[in-house]
Amino acid sequence: MTVRSGTVELGTPGQRMWARFQRHRMALASGAFLAGLVVLAAGAPALEWLLSVDGNRVDLYQRFQMPSLAHPLGTDELGRDLLVRLAYGGQVSLSVALVAALFSAVIGTAVGLSAGYFGGRLDAWLMRLTDGVIALPLLPLLIVLVAVDLGKLGLPEDWTQSADAGLYRIIAVIALFGWTTVARLVRAETLALKTRGFVRAAEAAGADERMIIWRHILPNTVLPIIVATTLSVGNIILLESVLSFLGMGIQPPMASWGNMLTNAQDLMWSAPQLAVWPGAFIFVTVIAFNFLGDGLQDALDPRALDGKGDP
């Protein structure tokens, strides 16, 4: 039982966290929206079958169709179903964001744990590296890196020319430069934890450093890692969309929300829906991840004030 802000919270820690999360109505709505978006993206093949269309099939006789039962959102400049393309674009954009955020969290956690626990010169060197990465102009750097010819790096030509190569390159480049926030948070948490009694007791008992980090410190840094990773997903979606919009990210015929905007930029006046829908999906998804991150921060922090997340 926990007493907080004049109220009494009953139940298990999980139930109390869920109760705090439910008070953040925008986070709850965002979670529901993102769950629906994941279902839409994962169900893109089923949606294709249901509508009896092929998301990559060009049919110039069906260009710029208005919304109908056969094409709920209409068709694009090549006669492809817009809803199916948005679903497949969601697969790519969400996959890039989630996988890149996961790898960034892993790198940042390793850096933060090492710097915070061992301290000394290692801490100073890792934090100066982190400061250096933060100081880099991220978007111009990403543009340069994604423009590198992979064939000149000795990679197989068949793979470098495939559609998957651009996808993996975007994930790798973003992950290499997106770990700094997690690293700083984990370092700060580790510095506080290593002075706690249970860590001191483990050290006095002769526990190995790796065991202390793995069993005592890492589990207590999971909550800030989850919050930081959730908040970073929205930024990664924006980065991927910008790179794809500039023609340096996901390449057609593979759909992403960013390259759908690229294809629509010359049709803004004649067919504005081609830009409105992918732009709306990007905007709402980024906002939803930010609200979800805020809600998780309140839910996972027992010191959060009642009603903090209420609009």
C-alpha positions in Angstrom: 0.0 0.0 0.0 1.4 3.4 -1.0 0.2 6.8 0.3 0.7 9.6 -2.2 -0.8 13.1 -2.7 -3.5 12.4 -0.1 -4.6 9.1 -1.8 -4.0 5.5 -1.1 -2.9 3.2 -3.9 -3.6 -0.5 -3.4 -2.5 -3.6 -5.3 0.7 -4.9 -6.9 3.4 -2.6 -8.3 2.1 -3.5 -11.8 -1.4 -2.6 -10.9 -0.3 0.7 -9.5 1.8 1.5 -12.6 -1.3 0.7 -14.8 -3.4 3.0 -12.7 -0.9 5.8 -13.1 -0.7 5.2 -16.8 -4.5 5.3 -17.1 -4.6 8.8 -15.6 -2.6 10.0 -18.6 -5.5 10.0 -21.1 -3.4 11.2 -24.1 -0.9 8.4 -23.5 -3.7 5.9 -23.3 -5.2 7.1 -26.6 -1.8 7.2 -28.1 -1.1 3.6 -27.1 -4.5 2.5 -28.6 -3.6 4.4 -31.9 -0.2 2.9 -32.1 -1.6 -0.6 -31.5 -4.0 -0.1 -34.3 -1.2 1.2 -36.5 0.8 -1.9 -35.8 -2.2 -4.1 -36.7 -2.6 -2.1 -40.0 1.0 -2.5 -40.9 1.3 -6.1 -40.0 -2.0 -6.8 -41.8 -0.9 -5.2 -45.1 -0.9 -8.5 -47.0 -4.3 -9.4 -45.7 -5.6 -5.9 -46.6 -4.2 -6.5 -50.1 -6.1 -9.8 -50.3 -9.3 -8.2 -48.9 -9.3 -5.4 -51.4 -8.1 -7.7 -54.3 -5.3 -5.3 -55.2 -1.5 -5.5 -55.5 0.3 -2.6 -53.7 3.1 -2.6 -56.3 1.1 -3.1 -59.5 1.1 -0.1 -61.8 -2.3 0.5 -63.5 -2.3 3.8 -65.3 -6.0 3.5 -66.1 -6.7 3.7 -62.3 -4.7 6.9 -61.6 -6.0 9.4 -59.1 -9.1 7.5 -58.2 -11.3 9.0 -55.6 -12.1 7.0 -52.4 -14.4 4.1 -53.0 -15.2 0.6 -51.7 -12.5 -0.8 -54.0 -10.0 1.8 -52.9 -10.9 3.3 -49.5 -8.4 6.2 -49.8 -8.2 6.3 -53.6 -5.2 5.6 -55.8 -1.8 7.3 -56.4 -0.2 8.6 -59.6 0.6 5.1 -60.8 -2.8 3.6 -60.0 -1.7 1.8 -56.8 -4.1 1.6 -53.8 -3.1 4.4 -51.4 -4.3 2.6 -48.2 -2.2 -0.5 -49.0 0.8 1.6 -49.8 0.4 3.4 -46.5 0.2 0.1 -44.7 3.4 -1.2 -46.3 5.0 2.2 -45.7 4.1 1.8 -42.0 5.9 -1.6 -42.0 9.1 0.1 -43.2 8.9 3.3 -41.1 8.0 1.5 -37.9 10.5 -1.2 -38.4 13.3 1.2 -39.0 12.3 3.3 -36.0 11.9 0.4 -33.6 15.0 -1.5 -34.6 17.2 1.5 -34.7 15.8 2.7 -31.3 16.6 -0.8 -29.9 20.1 -0.9 -31.2 20.7 2.7 -29.9 19.4 1.7 -26.5 21.8 -1.3 -26.4 24.8 0.8 -27.4 23.8 3.7 -25.0 23.3 1.2 -22.1 26.7 -0.4 -22.6 28.4 3.0 -22.7 26.5 4.4 -19.7 27.1 1.3 -17.6 30.8 1.2 -18.3 31.2 5.0 -17.7 29.2 5.1 -14.6 30.4 2.0 -12.8 34.1 2.0 -13.7 34.6 5.8 -13.6 38.0 7.4 -13.9 39.6 7.8 -17.3 37.2 5.4 -19.0 34.3 7.6 -17.8 36.0 10.8 -19.0 36.8 9.3 -22.4 33.4 7.9 -23.0 31.6 11.1 -21.9 33.9 13.2 -24.2 33.0 10.8 -27.0 29.3 11.2 -26.2 29.7 15.0 -26.1 31.4 14.8 -29.5 28.6 12.8 -31.1 26.0 15.2 -29.6 27.9 18.2 -31.1 27.9 16.7 -34.6 25.3 18.2 -37.1 23.2 15.0 -37.3 21.1 15.5 -40.4 24.0 16.6 -42.7 26.1 13.7 -41.3 23.4 11.2 -42.0 23.0 12.5 -45.5 26.7 12.0 -46.2 26.7 8.5 -44.7 23.7 7.2 -46.5 25.1 8.6 -49.8 28.2 6.4 -49.5 28.5 3.7 -52.2 28.3 0.4 -50.4 29.9 -1.3 -53.4 33.2 0.5 -52.8 33.3 -0.9 -49.2 33.7 -4.4 -50.6 30.2 -5.6 -50.0 28.6 -8.0 -52.5 27.1 -6.0 -55.4 23.9 -8.1 -55.5 23.2 -7.1 -52.0 24.1 -3.5 -52.3 21.7 -3.1 -55.2 18.8 -4.7 -53.3 16.0 -2.8 -51.7 17.0 -4.3 -48.3 20.4 -2.6 -48.4 18.9 0.9 -48.0 16.8 -0.3 -45.1 19.7 -1.9 -43.2 21.9 1.1 -43.9 19.4 3.6 -42.5 19.0 1.5 -39.3 22.8 1.2 -38.8 23.5 4.8 -39.4 20.8 6.1 -37.1 21.7 3.6 -34.4 25.4 4.6 -34.5 24.5 8.2 -33.7 21.3 7.9 -31.7 22.6 6.3 -28.4 23.8 9.4 -26.6 20.6 10.2 -24.6 20.4 6.7 -23.2 24.1 6.7 -22.4 23.8 9.9 -20.3 20.7 8.6 -18.5 22.2 5.2 -17.7 25.5 6.7 -16.5 23.6 9.1 -14.1 21.6 6.2 -12.8 24.6 4.0 -12.4 26.5 6.6 -10.5 23.6 6.8 -8.0 23.2 3.0 -7.8 26.8 2.0 -7.2 26.8 3.9 -3.8 23.6 2.1 -2.6 23.8 -0.4 0.2 22.9 -3.5 -1.9 25.7 -2.8 -4.3 28.2 -2.2 -1.5 27.1 -5.5 0.1 27.6 -7.4 -3.1 31.1 -5.9 -3.5 31.9 -6.8 0.1 30.8 -10.4 -0.5 33.3 -10.6 -3.3 30.8 -10.6 -6.3 32.3 -10.3 -9.7 32.0 -6.8 -11.4 30.2 -8.3 -14.3 27.7 -10.0 -11.9 27.1 -6.7 -10.0 26.5 -4.8 -13.2 24.3 -7.5 -14.7 22.2 -8.5 -11.6 22.1 -5.4 -9.5 22.7 -2.3 -11.5 21.2 -3.1 -15.0 17.8 -4.2 -13.7 17.4 -0.9 -11.9 18.2 1.2 -15.0 15.6 -0.5 -17.2 12.8 2.1 -16.5 14.7 5.2 -17.8 15.9 3.1 -20.7 12.4 2.2 -21.7 11.2 5.8 -21.4 14.2 7.2 -23.4 13.8 4.6 -26.1 10.1 5.2 -26.5 10.7 9.0 -26.9 13.5 8.4 -29.4 11.2 6.4 -31.8 9.4 9.5 -32.9 12.6 11.3 -33.7 13.9 8.3 -35.7 10.6 8.2 -37.7 11.2 11.9 -38.6 14.8 11.2 -39.6 13.9 8.3 -41.8 11.1 10.3 -43.4 13.4 13.3 -44.1 16.1 11.0 -45.6 13.5 9.2 -47.8 11.9 12.5 -48.8 15.4 13.7 -49.9 15.8 10.5 -52.0 18.6 9.1 -49.8 16.6 6.7 -47.6 14.2 3.9 -48.6 14.1 3.6 -52.3 11.1 2.7 -54.5 9.4 0.4 -55.2 9.6 -0.3 -51.4 7.2 2.1 -49.8 7.8 4.3 -46.8 5.9 7.4 -45.7 8.9 9.6 -46.5 9.3 8.4 -50.2 5.5 8.6 -50.6 5.8 12.3 -49.8 8.6 12.6 -52.3 6.4 11.2 -55.1 3.6 13.5 -54.1 5.5 16.8 -54.0 4.8 17.6 -57.6 1.1 16.8 -57.3 0.3 19.0 -54.3 -2.3 21.1 -56.2 -3.8 18.4 -58.4 -3.9 15.5 -55.9 -3.2 16.8 -52.4 -4.4 13.6 -50.8 -1.2 11.9 -51.9 0.8 14.1 -49.6 -1.8 14.7 -46.9 -2.2 11.0 -45.9 1.5 10.0 -45.5 2.2 13.4 -43.9 -0.7 12.9 -41.4 0.5 9.4 -40.6 4.0 10.7 -39.8 2.7 13.6 -37.7 0.2 11.6 -35.7 2.6 8.7 -35.1 5.4 10.9 -33.9 3.1 12.8 -31.5 1.6 9.5 -30.3 5.1 8.1 -29.4 5.9 11.3 -27.5 2.7 11.1 -25.5 3.3 7.4 -24.9 6.8 8.2 -23.6 5.4 10.9 -21.3 2.7 8.5 -20.0 5.3 5.7 -19.4 7.5 8.2 -17.5 4.7 9.1 -15.2 3.6 5.5 -14.8 7.0 4.1 -14.0 7.9 6.9 -11.6 6.0 6.4 -8.3 6.8 10.0 -7.3 4.8 11.4 -10.3 2.1 13.8 -9.3 -1.6 12.7 -9.6 -3.1 13.9 -12.8 0.2 15.2 -14.2 -0.6 13.7 -17.6 -4.2 14.9 -17.8 -4.8 17.4 -20.6 
